[in-house]
Amino acid sequence: MRFYKYQGTGNDFVMIDDRSRTFPADDYALVRRLCDRRRGIGADGLILLRTLPDFDFEMVYYNADGYVGSMCGNGGRCTVAFAKQLGVIQNQARFLAADGPHEASVDADGLVRLRMIDVAGQQEMPDGIFLNTGSPHIVRFLPASTLAEHNVYAEGRAVRFGEHFRERGGTNVNFVEEPQQTGQPWQVRTYERGVEDETFSCGTGVTAVALAAARRGAVSPVPLRTIGGDLSVSFALQADGSFVDVYLNGPAEFVFEGNIAL
């Protein structure tokens, strides 16, 4: 099987051109093996690019645990770049993902601007601020100069499987440090469900952080810094507290391609 590897700020994906629909989509053990960093190709997730009437393509996303996941923002940006590499699109795309239709564009420097879903609002919970940006997220703001040493794995795992989210299928957990000066990026680290570990970056996560940061005075576009690199999120805040015209902006890069025996 031919595969391609892409990464967006360190969030990496095995990409499959499945326009012929030959990939065994229900073989979750295979997906898990391909994502395994020791026994497979290695990635945070696997993405199928498929043809679909009325869209440029469909994005089918699997978490590293092998199961179909909800929306992946960095994965969406990588799929747009992959579609451009395949010649499926030029510089504009309209595609379908788990949370509905999306639009995207690729600029001359290869940066991908992805329109995310509108977000109705935010919910204060004991574990933090909850938002759904295509995937469920909790946002926790930390004291200054504590994020680097924070135990993201242990605390993120506890919240992800905590009583408030167990019946919802769990949540992703973001830990945030507010910038000390205007214009500096908000620092973000994320524990991702499905990967069950901290990842270098999470697109729906930084989107959730940017929208939650708006309650603390952040102005669109919001710069954000993850372990894997920098992203920005722009939005329009409505009078009722909802967010529209939400865009996730950042790099999506081809890493390598190859063949693997199944």
N, C-alpha and C positions, 0 to 999 in steps of 0.2 A: 504494500500500500504506500502510495506517495503521501507525504505529509510536509507541512510547512510550520516553522516556528516563528512566532511573533511575540513582541513584548511592548507593553506600554507602561512607562515608569516602573519597570521591574516586575510588573504583573504579567506573567508569561503564559502563553497558550499554544497548544497543538492545534493547527488549523487544517481542516480536511475539505478539499473541493468535492462535495457530495452532490453535484448537480445531476449525476447519473443515479443517485439514490441507491448506491451499492453498499454503503457503510452499514454494518449490523447495529442499527440504532438502539436495539434493546439489550445489547451485550454489555451490561454495566461493568462486568469484570474486565472486559477488554479495555474499556475507557479508563478504568482504574489503573490497569497495567501500563497503558500508554502514558498516563500522567505521572507514574511512579518515577522518582528521581534516581533510583538505584537499579530498577529492573526494566525501565522503559525509556521513553524519550525525556520525560520530566517536564511538568508544567503545573500551574495552578488550576488549569481547566482545559477542556477540549471543546472546539467549536466546529460545527458543520455549517458550510455555506451551501444552501440549496436554492434552486429556482422556485419561484412562486408567482402565480398570475397576479398582475396589478402592482407588483413590487419589483425592485431591481434584484432582490434576493431575500431569503429568509435566513436568520441566524438562530441556530439551535445550540444552546450552551449547556455543557455538562461541568459540574464541579469535579474536583480531583478525586472525590470519593466515588465517582462513577455514575452519579445520578443527575438527571436533568435538573438544572438550577433555575433560579429567577433571573432577572436582568443583570447583566454584567457590563458596567460602563466602560471600563478599559477594554474588555473583550469586544464590545460593540465598536469602539474606535479601531481596534486591530482588525476586525472583520471588514470594516470599510476600506482600510489600507490593503488588505488581502484581496478584496473584490477589485480594487484598482489594479493590483499586480496581475490578476487573472484577465483583465480586460473586460470585466463585467460592467464596470462603471468608468467614467472619466474622473470628474472632480466633484460630482454631486451624487447623492444616494438617497433612496427611500427604501427602507427595509422593514421587515417584521421581526420582532423579538418576543420574548415571553410576556412582556408587559404591554405589547401593542406596537403600533407603527412608530418609526423613528425617521428623522431626516438628519443628514450629515453632509459635510463638505470637507475637502482636502485642499489646503493652501499650497503655495509654491514651495514652502519649506518642509512639506510633509506633515504639518500639524493637522490633526483631525478635530473638527468642531462638531460635536454630537448633541442633537436636541434630545433632552431627557423628558420624562413625563411631567405634566403639571403636578404640583404637590398641594393637597388641600389644606394642610396645616401641620401643626406639631403638637405632641402630647407630652405633658410633664408626667414622668413616672419615677418611682423610687430609684430606678437604675440610671436615670438620665432623661434626656429629651429623645422621644421616639418619633421617627419619620419613616415614610415609605417612599423611596426614590426609584422604584422599580424593584427594589429589594428592601427588606426591613432593616432598619438601623437604629441603634442607640448611640447617642452622642454624649460623652462625658468630658466636661472641661476640668482640667487639672491646674493646680497652682503653678506659678512660673518656675521654670528650671527644674521640673520634676519628670517631664515626659521621657527623657533619655534613659532614666533608670527605672521607669515604671515596668512592673511585671505584666505586660500585655497578655501574654499567654495564659497565665493563671487567672487573672481577674476577668479577662475576656471569655475564657472558657466557662467560668462560674456564672457569668451573666447570660451567656449564650444558652446554657442549659438550665437557667434559673426558673423559678416557679411562674414568673410573669410571662414567660415565652415558651414554656414546654409544650403547651397545647397548640401554639401557633406554628410549631415547626422550628422554633429557635429564631435567633436574630444575629446580625453582625454587630460588632461592638467597636466604637471608635473612641480613642482617647486623644484629647486636643489640648494644645498649649497656645494661648492667645498671644499674638505678637506684642512686644513692648513698645513698638513705634509704628505709627501709621505707614502703610505701604509695605511693611514686611509680611512674609507669608505666615499663615496659620499652620502650625506644625501638627501633623496627624500620623497616628499609628493605628492600625486596624487588625482586629481578630476576625477572620472570615469563617462563617459557617460553610460546611461542605469541603473546605480545605482543612478546617479544624486546626488552624495555626495562624500566627501573624503572617501577613503577606507584605511584600515591599510596597504595595499600593492597592487601593480599591476605589474604582471610579464612582460607583453609587455611594460609597462611603464618604469621599471628599465632597460629593454633591450634598449629602445630608449635613455634613459639617458646615459647609458654606451657608446653607439655609438656616441652620440653627444659629450660626454666628451673626446672622442678620438681626437677631434679637439682642445682640450685644453691640450693635452699632456698625457691623461690617457692611460695606457698600459694594455693590456689584460694579465690576467683576472682582471676585474675592481670590487672591493668590493663596495657594496652599502648597505645602511641602511635605512629601512623604519620604520614606527611606529610599525609594527608587527614583525620586525626581520631583519636578514641579508641575503642577496643574493649575488651572484656573476655572472658576465657575461663575457664569453670569446669569442673571435672573431679573424678573420684574416682580416686586412685592405688591400685592393688591391690598386694598383697604380692609378686606375681611381676613387678612392674615395668610392667604394662599399665595402660591408662587406660580407664575407662568413664564413662558419663554426661557426655560431653564436650559443652559448649555454647558456641557463639559468639554473643556478644551485642553489639548495636550498632544504629545508625540505618540506615534504608533509605528514601531520599527520592525522590519523583517530581520530575522536573526540567521536562520539557515533553513535548508530543505534537505530531504532525503527519502529513502525507502526503508520500510521496516517489514519484516516477515511476520504475518499474523498466525 
